[in-house]
């Protein structure tokens, strides 16, 4: 089994994770929803929910977003209809950019 390496995250990332985790927990408690009930609705284990609420950066982003949506935490400053519009704008922008970010290969001159 490969040895797991310790990964460091920027303070911004850690603060954002902590904020999202606390918003999820606060919203769950405001709605008087048990951890097991929320985990069942999200289709995840109670342990995974616990890790999400503790701001574990290794949790799946899809599971985290689903939990946030179930408890009513807004992830972006837009209602669902506007998200589709924003997505189309980003896709149009991506269509104008190059397909990859690889540097051009240098031709090796091996004619001696």
PDB file as gemmi writes it, atoms N, CA and C in Angstrom:
CRYST1    1.000    1.000    1.000  90.00  90.00  90.00 P 1                      
ATOM      1  N   UNK A   1       0.831  -1.178   0.000  1.00  0.00           N  
ATOM      2  CA  UNK A   1       0.000   0.000   0.000  1.00  0.00           C  
ATOM      3  C   UNK A   1       0.879   1.245   0.000  1.00  0.00           C  
ATOM      4  N   UNK A   2       0.570   2.250  -0.860  1.00  0.00           N  
ATOM      5  CA  UNK A   2       1.414   3.433  -0.892  1.00  0.00           C  
ATOM      6  C   UNK A   2       1.299   4.243   0.395  1.00  0.00           C  
ATOM      7  N   UNK A   3       2.398   4.825   0.756  1.00  0.00           N  
ATOM      8  CA  UNK A   3       2.434   5.648   1.956  1.00  0.00           C  
ATOM      9  C   UNK A   3       1.700   6.954   1.691  1.00  0.00           C  
ATOM     10  N   UNK A   4       0.792   7.313   2.574  1.00  0.00           N  
ATOM     11  CA  UNK A   4       0.056   8.560   2.384  1.00  0.00           C  
ATOM     12  C   UNK A   4       0.955   9.733   2.751  1.00  0.00           C  
ATOM     13  N   UNK A   5       0.923  10.739   1.932  1.00  0.00           N  
ATOM     14  CA  UNK A   5       1.749  11.910   2.196  1.00  0.00           C  
ATOM     15  C   UNK A   5       0.888  13.006   2.814  1.00  0.00           C  
ATOM     16  N   UNK A   6       1.510  13.762   3.666  1.00  0.00           N  
ATOM     17  CA  UNK A   6       0.803  14.878   4.292  1.00  0.00           C  
ATOM     18  C   UNK A   6       0.706  16.005   3.286  1.00  0.00           C  
ATOM     19  N   UNK A   7      -0.472  16.498   3.091  1.00  0.00           N  
ATOM     20  CA  UNK A   7      -0.683  17.583   2.147  1.00  0.00           C  
ATOM     21  C   UNK A   7      -1.020  18.835   2.928  1.00  0.00           C  
ATOM     22  N   UNK A   8      -0.468  19.933   2.512  1.00  0.00           N  
ATOM     23  CA  UNK A   8      -0.766  21.201   3.175  1.00  0.00           C  
ATOM     24  C   UNK A   8      -1.726  22.006   2.319  1.00  0.00           C  
ATOM     25  N   UNK A   9      -2.572  22.773   2.968  1.00  0.00           N  
ATOM     26  CA  UNK A   9      -3.545  23.613   2.288  1.00  0.00           C  
ATOM     27  C   UNK A   9      -3.329  25.059   2.705  1.00  0.00           C  
ATOM     28  N   UNK A  10      -3.671  25.974   1.816  1.00  0.00           N  
ATOM     29  CA  UNK A  10      -3.523  27.389   2.142  1.00  0.00           C  
ATOM     30  C   UNK A  10      -4.489  27.763   3.260  1.00  0.00           C  
ATOM     31  N   UNK A  11      -4.192  28.854   3.924  1.00  0.00           N  
ATOM     32  CA  UNK A  11      -5.077  29.293   5.009  1.00  0.00           C  
ATOM     33  C   UNK A  11      -6.456  29.660   4.459  1.00  0.00           C  
ATOM     34  N   UNK A  12      -6.504  30.181   3.240  1.00  0.00           N  
ATOM     35  CA  UNK A  12      -7.791  30.511   2.610  1.00  0.00           C  
ATOM     36  C   UNK A  12      -8.632  29.252   2.450  1.00  0.00           C  
ATOM     37  N   UNK A  13      -8.021  28.183   1.952  1.00  0.00           N  
ATOM     38  CA  UNK A  13      -8.732  26.919   1.757  1.00  0.00           C  
ATOM     39  C   UNK A  13      -9.232  26.380   3.084  1.00  0.00           C  
ATOM     40  N   UNK A  14      -8.392  26.398   4.091  1.00  0.00           N  
ATOM     41  CA  UNK A  14      -8.788  25.897   5.403  1.00  0.00           C  
ATOM     42  C   UNK A  14      -9.929  26.724   5.994  1.00  0.00           C  
ATOM     43  N   UNK A  15      -9.863  28.048   5.844  1.00  0.00           N  
ATOM     44  CA  UNK A  15     -10.923  28.911   6.365  1.00  0.00           C  
ATOM     45  C   UNK A  15     -12.236  28.672   5.619  1.00  0.00           C  
ATOM     46  N   UNK A  16     -12.161  28.505   4.302  1.00  0.00           N  
ATOM     47  CA  UNK A  16     -13.366  28.256   3.505  1.00  0.00           C  
ATOM     48  C   UNK A  16     -13.999  26.921   3.897  1.00  0.00           C  
ATOM     49  N   UNK A  17     -13.177  25.893   4.086  1.00  0.00           N  
ATOM     50  CA  UNK A  17     -13.686  24.589   4.517  1.00  0.00           C  
ATOM     51  C   UNK A  17     -14.338  24.684   5.892  1.00  0.00           C  
ATOM     52  N   UNK A  18     -13.693  25.391   6.789  1.00  0.00           N  
ATOM     53  CA  UNK A  18     -14.226  25.544   8.135  1.00  0.00           C  
ATOM     54  C   UNK A  18     -15.546  26.296   8.119  1.00  0.00           C  
ATOM     55  N   UNK A  19     -15.630  27.357   7.323  1.00  0.00           N  
ATOM     56  CA  UNK A  19     -16.869  28.125   7.210  1.00  0.00           C  
ATOM     57  C   UNK A  19     -17.995  27.257   6.667  1.00  0.00           C  
ATOM     58  N   UNK A  20     -17.732  26.520   5.589  1.00  0.00           N  
ATOM     59  CA  UNK A  20     -18.755  25.665   5.007  1.00  0.00           C  
ATOM     60  C   UNK A  20     -19.196  24.595   6.000  1.00  0.00           C  
ATOM     61  N   UNK A  21     -18.246  23.995   6.691  1.00  0.00           N  
ATOM     62  CA  UNK A  21     -18.567  22.953   7.673  1.00  0.00           C  
ATOM     63  C   UNK A  21     -19.445  23.500   8.793  1.00  0.00           C  
ATOM     64  N   UNK A  22     -19.114  24.676   9.296  1.00  0.00           N  
ATOM     65  CA  UNK A  22     -19.895  25.269  10.382  1.00  0.00           C  
ATOM     66  C   UNK A  22     -21.284  25.684   9.911  1.00  0.00           C  
ATOM     67  N   UNK A  23     -21.380  26.178   8.671  1.00  0.00           N  
ATOM     68  CA  UNK A  23     -22.689  26.529   8.127  1.00  0.00           C  
ATOM     69  C   UNK A  23     -23.571  25.292   7.983  1.00  0.00           C  
ATOM     70  N   UNK A  24     -22.976  24.195   7.526  1.00  0.00           N  
ATOM     71  CA  UNK A  24     -23.731  22.946   7.384  1.00  0.00           C  
ATOM     72  C   UNK A  24     -24.221  22.468   8.741  1.00  0.00           C  
ATOM     73  N   UNK A  25     -23.328  22.435   9.734  1.00  0.00           N  
ATOM     74  CA  UNK A  25     -23.702  21.960  11.060  1.00  0.00           C  
ATOM     75  C   UNK A  25     -24.775  22.847  11.689  1.00  0.00           C  
ATOM     76  N   UNK A  26     -24.583  24.169  11.596  1.00  0.00           N  
ATOM     77  CA  UNK A  26     -25.557  25.099  12.186  1.00  0.00           C  
ATOM     78  C   UNK A  26     -26.926  24.942  11.532  1.00  0.00           C  
ATOM     79  N   UNK A  27     -26.944  24.811  10.225  1.00  0.00           N  
ATOM     80  CA  UNK A  27     -28.213  24.661   9.517  1.00  0.00           C  
ATOM     81  C   UNK A  27     -28.891  23.344   9.885  1.00  0.00           C  
ATOM     82  N   UNK A  28     -28.111  22.283  10.003  1.00  0.00           N  
ATOM     83  CA  UNK A  28     -28.674  20.975  10.399  1.00  0.00           C  
ATOM     84  C   UNK A  28     -29.297  21.057  11.785  1.00  0.00           C  
ATOM     85  N   UNK A  29     -28.599  21.703  12.707  1.00  0.00           N  
ATOM     86  CA  UNK A  29     -29.102  21.809  14.073  1.00  0.00           C  
ATOM     87  C   UNK A  29     -30.320  22.728  14.153  1.00  0.00           C  
ATOM     88  N   UNK A  30     -30.325  23.805  13.368  1.00  0.00           N  
ATOM     89  CA  UNK A  30     -31.491  24.696  13.331  1.00  0.00           C  
ATOM     90  C   UNK A  30     -32.736  23.959  12.862  1.00  0.00           C  
ATOM     91  N   UNK A  31     -32.554  23.039  11.928  1.00  0.00           N  
ATOM     92  CA  UNK A  31     -33.678  22.267  11.396  1.00  0.00           C  
ATOM     93  C   UNK A  31     -34.004  21.048  12.252  1.00  0.00           C  
ATOM     94  N   UNK A  32     -33.285  20.906  13.371  1.00  0.00           N  
ATOM     95  CA  UNK A  32     -33.485  19.784  14.291  1.00  0.00           C  
ATOM     96  C   UNK A  32     -33.392  18.438  13.567  1.00  0.00           C  
ATOM     97  N   UNK A  33     -32.389  18.348  12.700  1.00  0.00           N  
ATOM     98  CA  UNK A  33     -32.167  17.136  11.922  1.00  0.00           C  
ATOM     99  C   UNK A  33     -30.999  16.370  12.555  1.00  0.00           C  
ATOM    100  N   UNK A  34     -31.194  15.095  12.778  1.00  0.00           N  
ATOM    101  CA  UNK A  34     -30.106  14.304  13.359  1.00  0.00           C  
ATOM    102  C   UNK A  34     -29.040  14.043  12.310  1.00  0.00           C  
ATOM    103  N   UNK A  35     -27.841  13.747  12.772  1.00  0.00           N  
ATOM    104  CA  UNK A  35     -26.742  13.452  11.855  1.00  0.00           C  
ATOM    105  C   UNK A  35     -27.059  12.222  11.018  1.00  0.00           C  
ATOM    106  N   UNK A  36     -27.653  11.211  11.634  1.00  0.00           N  
ATOM    107  CA  UNK A  36     -27.989   9.994  10.900  1.00  0.00           C  
ATOM    108  C   UNK A  36     -29.040  10.262   9.828  1.00  0.00           C  
ATOM    109  N   UNK A  37     -30.026  11.099  10.146  1.00  0.00           N  
ATOM    110  CA  UNK A  37     -31.075  11.431   9.179  1.00  0.00           C  
ATOM    111  C   UNK A  37     -30.483  12.152   7.967  1.00  0.00           C  
ATOM    112  N   UNK A  38     -29.605  13.120   8.221  1.00  0.00           N  
ATOM    113  CA  UNK A  38     -28.987  13.853   7.127  1.00  0.00           C  
ATOM    114  C   UNK A  38     -28.089  12.934   6.302  1.00  0.00           C  
ATOM    115  N   UNK A  39     -27.341  12.096   6.970  1.00  0.00           N  
ATOM    116  CA  UNK A  39     -26.469  11.157   6.253  1.00  0.00           C  
ATOM    117  C   UNK A  39     -27.283  10.228   5.362  1.00  0.00           C  
ATOM    118  N   UNK A  40     -28.401   9.745   5.881  1.00  0.00           N  
ATOM    119  CA  UNK A  40     -29.271   8.869   5.089  1.00  0.00           C  
ATOM    120  C   UNK A  40     -29.828   9.602   3.870  1.00  0.00           C  
ATOM    121  N   UNK A  41     -30.267  10.835   4.061  1.00  0.00           N  
ATOM    122  CA  UNK A  41     -30.821  11.607   2.937  1.00  0.00           C  
ATOM    123  C   UNK A  41     -29.763  11.896   1.880  1.00  0.00           C  
ATOM    124  N   UNK A  42     -28.518  12.095   2.315  1.00  0.00           N  
ATOM    125  CA  UNK A  42     -27.437  12.393   1.377  1.00  0.00           C  
ATOM    126  C   UNK A  42     -26.833  11.131   0.766  1.00  0.00           C  
ATOM    127  N   UNK A  43     -27.170   9.973   1.341  1.00  0.00           N  
ATOM    128  CA  UNK A  43     -26.622   8.722   0.824  1.00  0.00           C  
ATOM    129  C   UNK A  43     -25.175   8.497   1.201  1.00  0.00           C  
ATOM    130  N   UNK A  44     -24.791   8.992   2.373  1.00  0.00           N  
ATOM    131  CA  UNK A  44     -23.421   8.818   2.858  1.00  0.00           C  
ATOM    132  C   UNK A  44     -23.472   8.227   4.258  1.00  0.00           C  
ATOM    133  N   UNK A  45     -22.309   7.824   4.755  1.00  0.00           N  
ATOM    134  CA  UNK A  45     -22.262   7.280   6.108  1.00  0.00           C  
ATOM    135  C   UNK A  45     -22.268   8.420   7.123  1.00  0.00           C  
ATOM    136  N   UNK A  46     -22.612   8.081   8.344  1.00  0.00           N  
ATOM    137  CA  UNK A  46     -22.616   9.088   9.413  1.00  0.00           C  
ATOM    138  C   UNK A  46     -21.189   9.576   9.668  1.00  0.00           C  
ATOM    139  N   UNK A  47     -20.228   8.675   9.512  1.00  0.00           N  
ATOM    140  CA  UNK A  47     -18.822   9.056   9.673  1.00  0.00           C  
ATOM    141  C   UNK A  47     -18.384  10.088   8.648  1.00  0.00           C  
ATOM    142  N   UNK A  48     -18.828   9.912   7.409  1.00  0.00           N  
ATOM    143  CA  UNK A  48     -18.507  10.883   6.354  1.00  0.00           C  
ATOM    144  C   UNK A  48     -19.120  12.233   6.686  1.00  0.00           C  
ATOM    145  N   UNK A  49     -20.363  12.237   7.177  1.00  0.00           N  
ATOM    146  CA  UNK A  49     -20.997  13.495   7.566  1.00  0.00           C  
ATOM    147  C   UNK A  49     -20.215  14.153   8.700  1.00  0.00           C  
ATOM    148  N   UNK A  50     -19.774  13.364   9.626  1.00  0.00           N  
ATOM    149  CA  UNK A  50     -18.978  13.897  10.734  1.00  0.00           C  
ATOM    150  C   UNK A  50     -17.702  14.547  10.207  1.00  0.00           C  
ATOM    151  N   UNK A  51     -17.055  13.903   9.246  1.00  0.00           N  
ATOM    152  CA  UNK A  51     -15.834  14.467   8.661  1.00  0.00           C  
ATOM    153  C   UNK A  51     -16.134  15.753   7.907  1.00  0.00           C  
ATOM    154  N   UNK A  52     -17.272  15.803   7.216  1.00  0.00           N  
ATOM    155  CA  UNK A  52     -17.668  17.024   6.503  1.00  0.00           C  
ATOM    156  C   UNK A  52     -17.876  18.160   7.495  1.00  0.00           C  
ATOM    157  N   UNK A  53     -18.558  17.868   8.607  1.00  0.00           N  
ATOM    158  CA  UNK A  53     -18.831  18.899   9.611  1.00  0.00           C  
ATOM    159  C   UNK A  53     -17.586  19.292  10.398  1.00  0.00           C  
ATOM    160  N   UNK A  54     -16.522  18.505  10.306  1.00  0.00           N  
ATOM    161  CA  UNK A  54     -15.250  18.845  10.951  1.00  0.00           C  
ATOM    162  C   UNK A  54     -14.273  19.460   9.960  1.00  0.00           C  
ATOM    163  N   UNK A  55     -14.739  19.767   8.745  1.00  0.00           N  
ATOM    164  CA  UNK A  55     -13.948  20.437   7.705  1.00  0.00           C  
ATOM    165  C   UNK A  55     -12.766  19.594   7.228  1.00  0.00           C  
ATOM    166  N   UNK A  56     -12.959  18.290   7.113  1.00  0.00           N  
ATOM    167  CA  UNK A  56     -11.909  17.421   6.592  1.00  0.00           C  
ATOM    168  C   UNK A  56     -11.766  17.693   5.096  1.00  0.00           C  
ATOM    169  N   UNK A  57     -10.591  18.140   4.636  1.00  0.00           N  
ATOM    170  CA  UNK A  57     -10.432  18.482   3.224  1.00  0.00           C  
ATOM    171  C   UNK A  57     -10.417  17.271   2.290  1.00  0.00           C  
ATOM    172  N   UNK A  58     -10.364  16.075   2.831  1.00  0.00           N  
ATOM    173  CA  UNK A  58     -10.300  14.884   1.992  1.00  0.00           C  
ATOM    174  C   UNK A  58     -11.674  14.300   1.677  1.00  0.00           C  
ATOM    175  N   UNK A  59     -12.743  14.932   2.152  1.00  0.00           N  
ATOM    176  CA  UNK A  59     -14.093  14.462   1.835  1.00  0.00           C  
ATOM    177  C   UNK A  59     -14.412  14.766   0.379  1.00  0.00           C  
ATOM    178  N   UNK A  60     -15.248  13.919  -0.206  1.00  0.00           N  
ATOM    179  CA  UNK A  60     -15.647  14.132  -1.599  1.00  0.00           C  
ATOM    180  C   UNK A  60     -16.390  15.459  -1.724  1.00  0.00           C  
ATOM    181  N   UNK A  61     -16.045  16.216  -2.735  1.00  0.00           N  
ATOM    182  CA  UNK A  61     -16.689  17.511  -2.923  1.00  0.00           C  
ATOM    183  C   UNK A  61     -18.162  17.344  -3.279  1.00  0.00           C  
ATOM    184  N   UNK A  62     -18.491  16.299  -4.032  1.00  0.00           N  
ATOM    185  CA  UNK A  62     -19.884  16.060  -4.396  1.00  0.00           C  
ATOM    186  C   UNK A  62     -20.734  15.769  -3.179  1.00  0.00           C  
ATOM    187  N   UNK A  63     -20.214  14.949  -2.264  1.00  0.00           N  
ATOM    188  CA  UNK A  63     -20.950  14.635  -1.037  1.00  0.00           C  
ATOM    189  C   UNK A  63     -21.113  15.886  -0.180  1.00  0.00           C  
ATOM    190  N   UNK A  64     -20.069  16.698  -0.109  1.00  0.00           N  
ATOM    191  CA  UNK A  64     -20.129  17.926   0.680  1.00  0.00           C  
ATOM    192  C   UNK A  64     -21.162  18.888   0.106  1.00  0.00           C  
ATOM    193  N   UNK A  65     -21.164  19.051  -1.210  1.00  0.00           N  
ATOM    194  CA  UNK A  65     -22.143  19.937  -1.848  1.00  0.00           C  
ATOM    195  C   UNK A  65     -23.558  19.407  -1.670  1.00  0.00           C  
ATOM    196  N   UNK A  66     -23.736  18.092  -1.754  1.00  0.00           N  
ATOM    197  CA  UNK A  66     -25.072  17.508  -1.589  1.00  0.00           C  
ATOM    198  C   UNK A  66     -25.595  17.742  -0.176  1.00  0.00           C  
ATOM    199  N   UNK A  67     -24.742  17.559   0.808  1.00  0.00           N  
ATOM    200  CA  UNK A  67     -25.136  17.791   2.202  1.00  0.00           C  
ATOM    201  C   UNK A  67     -25.512  19.260   2.392  1.00  0.00           C  
ATOM    202  N   UNK A  68     -24.697  20.153   1.833  1.00  0.00           N  
ATOM    203  CA  UNK A  68     -24.984  21.586   1.946  1.00  0.00           C  
ATOM    204  C   UNK A  68     -26.328  21.918   1.315  1.00  0.00           C  
ATOM    205  N   UNK A  69     -26.608  21.330   0.183  1.00  0.00           N  
ATOM    206  CA  UNK A  69     -27.879  21.593  -0.515  1.00  0.00           C  
ATOM    207  C   UNK A  69     -29.069  21.086   0.296  1.00  0.00           C  
ATOM    208  N   UNK A  70     -28.928  19.907   0.889  1.00  0.00           N  
ATOM    209  CA  UNK A  70     -30.030  19.327   1.662  1.00  0.00           C  
ATOM    210  C   UNK A  70     -30.396  20.204   2.854  1.00  0.00           C  
ATOM    211  N   UNK A  71     -29.391  20.748   3.533  1.00  0.00           N  
ATOM    212  CA  UNK A  71     -29.684  21.578   4.713  1.00  0.00           C  
ATOM    213  C   UNK A  71     -29.947  23.031   4.351  1.00  0.00           C  
ATOM    214  N   UNK A  72     -29.825  23.378   3.060  1.00  0.00           N  
ATOM    215  CA  UNK A  72     -30.174  24.724   2.620  1.00  0.00           C  
ATOM    216  C   UNK A  72     -29.050  25.736   2.648  1.00  0.00           C  
ATOM    217  N   UNK A  73     -27.811  25.279   2.684  1.00  0.00           N  
ATOM    218  CA  UNK A  73     -26.680  26.200   2.645  1.00  0.00           C  
ATOM    219  C   UNK A  73     -26.420  26.570   1.189  1.00  0.00           C  
ATOM    220  N   UNK A  74     -26.454  27.861   0.890  1.00  0.00           N  
ATOM    221  CA  UNK A  74     -26.218  28.338  -0.461  1.00  0.00           C  
ATOM    222  C   UNK A  74     -24.723  28.335  -0.741  1.00  0.00           C  
ATOM    223  N   UNK A  75     -24.336  27.644  -1.802  1.00  0.00           N  
ATOM    224  CA  UNK A  75     -22.919  27.539  -2.124  1.00  0.00           C  
ATOM    225  C   UNK A  75     -22.417  28.708  -2.952  1.00  0.00           C  
ATOM    226  N   UNK A  76     -23.282  29.264  -3.766  1.00  0.00           N  
ATOM    227  CA  UNK A  76     -22.907  30.385  -4.611  1.00  0.00           C  
ATOM    228  C   UNK A  76     -23.952  31.471  -4.427  1.00  0.00           C  
ATOM    229  N   UNK A  77     -23.591  32.673  -4.791  1.00  0.00           N  
ATOM    230  CA  UNK A  77     -24.487  33.813  -4.620  1.00  0.00           C  
ATOM    231  C   UNK A  77     -25.518  33.883  -5.742  1.00  0.00           C  
ATOM    232  N   UNK A  78     -26.118  32.780  -6.060  1.00  0.00           N  
ATOM    233  CA  UNK A  78     -27.120  32.782  -7.118  1.00  0.00           C  
ATOM    234  C   UNK A  78     -28.131  31.680  -6.869  1.00  0.00           C  
ATOM    235  N   UNK A  79     -29.330  31.909  -7.301  1.00  0.00           N  
ATOM    236  CA  UNK A  79     -30.356  30.878  -7.219  1.00  0.00           C  
ATOM    237  C   UNK A  79     -30.089  29.856  -8.331  1.00  0.00           C  
ATOM    238  N   UNK A  80     -30.661  28.650  -8.219  1.00  0.00           N  
ATOM    239  CA  UNK A  80     -30.366  27.583  -9.177  1.00  0.00           C  
ATOM    240  C   UNK A  80     -30.508  27.980 -10.647  1.00  0.00           C  
ATOM    241  N   UNK A  81     -31.484  28.783 -11.018  1.00  0.00           N  
ATOM    242  CA  UNK A  81     -31.647  29.189 -12.409  1.00  0.00           C  
ATOM    243  C   UNK A  81     -30.480  30.023 -12.914  1.00  0.00           C  
ATOM    244  N   UNK A  82     -29.945  30.860 -12.041  1.00  0.00           N  
ATOM    245  CA  UNK A  82     -28.799  31.694 -12.422  1.00  0.00           C  
ATOM    246  C   UNK A  82     -27.531  30.886 -12.511  1.00  0.00           C  
ATOM    247  N   UNK A  83     -27.442  29.792 -11.767  1.00  0.00           N  
ATOM    248  CA  UNK A  83     -26.252  28.951 -11.850  1.00  0.00           C  
ATOM    249  C   UNK A  83     -26.084  28.405 -13.260  1.00  0.00           C  
ATOM    250  N   UNK A  84     -27.190  28.018 -13.881  1.00  0.00           N  
ATOM    251  CA  UNK A  84     -27.135  27.507 -15.246  1.00  0.00           C  
ATOM    252  C   UNK A  84     -26.634  28.590 -16.191  1.00  0.00           C  
ATOM    253  N   UNK A  85     -27.095  29.811 -15.999  1.00  0.00           N  
ATOM    254  CA  UNK A  85     -26.651  30.921 -16.831  1.00  0.00           C  
ATOM    255  C   UNK A  85     -25.156  31.181 -16.632  1.00  0.00           C  
ATOM    256  N   UNK A  86     -24.709  31.163 -15.374  1.00  0.00           N  
ATOM    257  CA  UNK A  86     -23.296  31.369 -15.098  1.00  0.00           C  
ATOM    258  C   UNK A  86     -22.454  30.247 -15.683  1.00  0.00           C  
ATOM    259  N   UNK A  87     -22.963  29.031 -15.610  1.00  0.00           N  
ATOM    260  CA  UNK A  87     -22.256  27.884 -16.176  1.00  0.00           C  
ATOM    261  C   UNK A  87     -22.066  28.058 -17.676  1.00  0.00           C  
ATOM    262  N   UNK A  88     -23.095  28.523 -18.374  1.00  0.00           N  
ATOM    263  CA  UNK A  88     -22.998  28.752 -19.816  1.00  0.00           C  
ATOM    264  C   UNK A  88     -21.970  29.835 -20.134  1.00  0.00           C  
ATOM    265  N   UNK A  89     -21.895  30.874 -19.290  1.00  0.00           N  
ATOM    266  CA  UNK A  89     -20.910  31.937 -19.501  1.00  0.00           C  
ATOM    267  C   UNK A  89     -19.491  31.402 -19.341  1.00  0.00           C  
ATOM    268  N   UNK A  90     -19.291  30.568 -18.337  1.00  0.00           N  
ATOM    269  CA  UNK A  90     -17.968  29.989 -18.105  1.00  0.00           C  
ATOM    270  C   UNK A  90     -17.602  29.037 -19.240  1.00  0.00           C  
ATOM    271  N   UNK A  91     -18.568  28.248 -19.713  1.00  0.00           N  
ATOM    272  CA  UNK A  91     -18.301  27.332 -20.824  1.00  0.00           C  
ATOM    273  C   UNK A  91     -17.930  28.110 -22.083  1.00  0.00           C  
ATOM    274  N   UNK A  92     -18.584  29.253 -22.327  1.00  0.00           N  
ATOM    275  CA  UNK A  92     -18.242  30.081 -23.482  1.00  0.00           C  
ATOM    276  C   UNK A  92     -16.827  30.625 -23.350  1.00  0.00           C  
ATOM    277  N   UNK A  93     -16.453  30.995 -22.147  1.00  0.00           N  
ATOM    278  CA  UNK A  93     -15.098  31.494 -21.911  1.00  0.00           C  
ATOM    279  C   UNK A  93     -14.074  30.380 -22.124  1.00  0.00           C  
ATOM    280  N   UNK A  94     -14.383  29.186 -21.628  1.00  0.00           N  
ATOM    281  CA  UNK A  94     -13.474  28.050 -21.797  1.00  0.00           C  
ATOM    282  C   UNK A  94     -13.314  27.676 -23.261  1.00  0.00           C  
ATOM    283  N   UNK A  95     -14.356  27.862 -24.063  1.00  0.00           N  
ATOM    284  CA  UNK A  95     -14.288  27.531 -25.483  1.00  0.00           C  
ATOM    285  C   UNK A  95     -13.280  28.417 -26.209  1.00  0.00           C  
ATOM    286  N   UNK A  96     -13.033  29.615 -25.689  1.00  0.00           N  
ATOM    287  CA  UNK A  96     -12.088  30.533 -26.313  1.00  0.00           C  
ATOM    288  C   UNK A  96     -10.639  30.261 -25.917  1.00  0.00           C  
ATOM    289  N   UNK A  97     -10.453  29.527 -24.837  1.00  0.00           N  
ATOM    290  CA  UNK A  97      -9.108  29.263 -24.338  1.00  0.00           C  
ATOM    291  C   UNK A  97      -8.528  28.015 -24.988  1.00  0.00           C  
ATOM    292  N   UNK A  98      -7.202  27.864 -24.963  1.00  0.00           N  
ATOM    293  CA  UNK A  98      -6.601  26.656 -25.541  1.00  0.00           C  
ATOM    294  C   UNK A  98      -7.072  25.407 -24.805  1.00  0.00           C  
ATOM    295  N   UNK A  99      -7.053  24.287 -25.498  1.00  0.00           N  
ATOM    296  CA  UNK A  99      -7.534  23.031 -24.918  1.00  0.00           C  
ATOM    297  C   UNK A  99      -6.611  22.518 -23.815  1.00  0.00           C  
ATOM    298  N   UNK A 100      -5.334  22.820 -23.892  1.00  0.00           N  
ATOM    299  CA  UNK A 100      -4.410  22.349 -22.856  1.00  0.00           C  
ATOM    300  C   UNK A 100      -3.435  23.462 -22.509  1.00  0.00           C  
ATOM    301  N   UNK A 101      -2.766  23.281 -21.410  1.00  0.00           N  
ATOM    302  CA  UNK A 101      -1.816  24.290 -20.953  1.00  0.00           C  
ATOM    303  C   UNK A 101      -0.385  23.786 -21.051  1.00  0.00           C  
ATOM    304  N   UNK A 102      -0.167  22.822 -21.923  1.00  0.00           N  
ATOM    305  CA  UNK A 102       1.184  22.288 -22.083  1.00  0.00           C  
ATOM    306  C   UNK A 102       2.050  23.260 -22.856  1.00  0.00           C  
ATOM    307  N   UNK A 103       3.306  23.303 -22.446  1.00  0.00           N  
ATOM    308  CA  UNK A 103       4.260  24.137 -23.166  1.00  0.00           C  
ATOM    309  C   UNK A 103       4.639  23.436 -24.461  1.00  0.00           C  
ATOM    310  N   UNK A 104       4.960  24.228 -25.433  1.00  0.00           N  
ATOM    311  CA  UNK A 104       5.392  23.652 -26.711  1.00  0.00           C  
ATOM    312  C   UNK A 104       6.707  22.901 -26.496  1.00  0.00           C  
ATOM    313  N   UNK A 105       6.807  21.739 -27.110  1.00  0.00           N  
ATOM    314  CA  UNK A 105       8.024  20.945 -26.964  1.00  0.00           C  
ATOM    315  C   UNK A 105       9.140  21.593 -27.776  1.00  0.00           C  
ATOM    316  N   UNK A 106      10.301  21.628 -27.155  1.00  0.00           N  
ATOM    317  CA  UNK A 106      11.466  22.151 -27.853  1.00  0.00           C  
ATOM    318  C   UNK A 106      12.036  21.051 -28.725  1.00  0.00           C  
ATOM    319  N   UNK A 107      12.386  21.428 -29.895  1.00  0.00           N  
ATOM    320  CA  UNK A 107      12.984  20.462 -30.803  1.00  0.00           C  
ATOM    321  C   UNK A 107      14.429  20.269 -30.386  1.00  0.00           C  
ATOM    322  N   UNK A 108      14.792  19.030 -30.227  1.00  0.00           N  
ATOM    323  CA  UNK A 108      16.151  18.696 -29.823  1.00  0.00           C  
ATOM    324  C   UNK A 108      17.019  18.648 -31.078  1.00  0.00           C  
ATOM    325  N   UNK A 109      18.099  19.396 -31.048  1.00  0.00           N  
ATOM    326  CA  UNK A 109      19.024  19.367 -32.174  1.00  0.00           C  
ATOM    327  C   UNK A 109      20.129  18.392 -31.801  1.00  0.00           C  
ATOM    328  N   UNK A 110      20.092  17.243 -32.422  1.00  0.00           N  
ATOM    329  CA  UNK A 110      21.085  16.226 -32.114  1.00  0.00           C  
ATOM    330  C   UNK A 110      21.966  15.918 -33.314  1.00  0.00           C  
ATOM    331  N   UNK A 111      22.111  16.895 -34.181  1.00  0.00           N  
ATOM    332  CA  UNK A 111      22.952  16.740 -35.373  1.00  0.00           C  
ATOM    333  C   UNK A 111      24.358  17.202 -35.022  1.00  0.00           C  
ATOM    334  N   UNK A 112      25.222  16.263 -34.740  1.00  0.00           N  
ATOM    335  CA  UNK A 112      26.600  16.593 -34.341  1.00  0.00           C  
ATOM    336  C   UNK A 112      27.546  16.419 -35.475  1.00  0.00           C  
TER     337      UNK A 112                                                      
END                                                                             
